[in-house]
C-alpha cells in the first residue's frame, strides 16, 4: 500500500519552499507585465521594465502628461501589478490539468501564492 507523506513532513515543507522560490521570479515578471499593460490602457507607451530583486518592480513608461500619476487614467498603472498576478492565481492555475498527488497540489498552491503575493 502506497501512502503519501503528511502535509507537515520535512520533505513536503522543503518541496513547498523550493516551489515558492522557483515561482518568485515568474511572479515578479507577471507583476511588471501587469503594470505595463495597465499603463498601456491608461494611454502611456511602455518602453521597458525593471526587474530588480531587492527593489520594487516597475514597468518603465512614457507618460502622456506630466501629472499622469494623479489622473484617473493611471489606475491601470498603479493596480496592474496587483491585478494581473491575482487574475493568474485565481483563474489560470486552478484550471490547469494536473494529477491529484500531494506533491502536484503543493507545487500549484505555492505557485498560486507566489503569483498572488
N, C-alpha and C positions, 0 to 999 in steps of 0.2 A: 504494500500500500504506500503510495507516494503522498507525502504531506508537504504543504507549503510552509515556509518559515513564518513565524509570528510577526506582526507589524512592528514590534519593538525590538526585534532581534538586531544585534550589532551589524550583521551583514546587510539587512534591509535598510537600516539607517545610513550606512556607508553608501549604498547604492542610491538612496534618495538624495543624499548630499551631492554625490557625483552628478546625478541628473540635473540638479538645480544649478550647479556650477557650469555644466555644459550648456544649459539653456539661457544663462545670463547674457552672454554676448548677443545671442539672437534676439532677446527681449530688448536690449538697448538699440539694436538696429531697427527693430519694428517701431520703437518709440520715435526714432528720428524720422522714419518714413511717414509715420502718422502726423508728426508736426509739419513736415514738408507738404504733405497732401492737404492739411488744414490751411497752410499758408497759401497754397495754390487756389483753394476755394475762396480765400479772402481777397484775392487779387494780387498777390505777390508773385515774384518769379523766383523759383527755387534754384539756387546756384551751387549748393553743396551741403555738406554735413560735417559735424564734429562728433566723433565717437570716442571721446576720452573716457578712460575707465575711472579716473579719480575725480571727475567733474561732471556737471550736468551735461547731458547730451543735447545737441541743438541742431536744428536744420538752419542752414545759412540761406537767407533770402534777401532779395532786393525789395525793399518796402516801397509801395507806390506813393506814399506821402510821409512826411516827417513824423507826424503824430499817429502812425498806423497802430501802435501798441495800445492806444487809448480808444480806438474806434470799435464799434460792434463787429465789424467785419474781421477783426483779428481774433475772434473767438476760436476759430478753427486752428489758428496758430498756437494759441495757448493751451487748448484742450486736446489737440490732435495726438500729442504724445501719450495721453491717457486713454483716449477713446479707441484708437486702433489696436493696441495690445489687449484692452478689455474685450473688444469685439472678437479678436482672435481667440482669447482664452475661453470666452463663453459660447462661441458658436462653432468654430472650426475644430478644436481639439476633442470635444465630446462626440463629434460626429465621425471622427476617423475610425475606420475599421481596425480592430485590434483583437488579439486573442485575450481571453479573460484569465490571465495569470496575475499573480500578485506583483511580479516584477514589472509587467507591462502596465498595470494600473498605477503603480508608484511612479514610473517614469512619466506617464501622461499627467498625473496630478502635479508633479513637480514642474513639468513644462508649463502647465496652466498657471500655477502660482507665479513662476518667474515672468510669464507674459503679463499677468495682471498686476504684478508689483512694478 
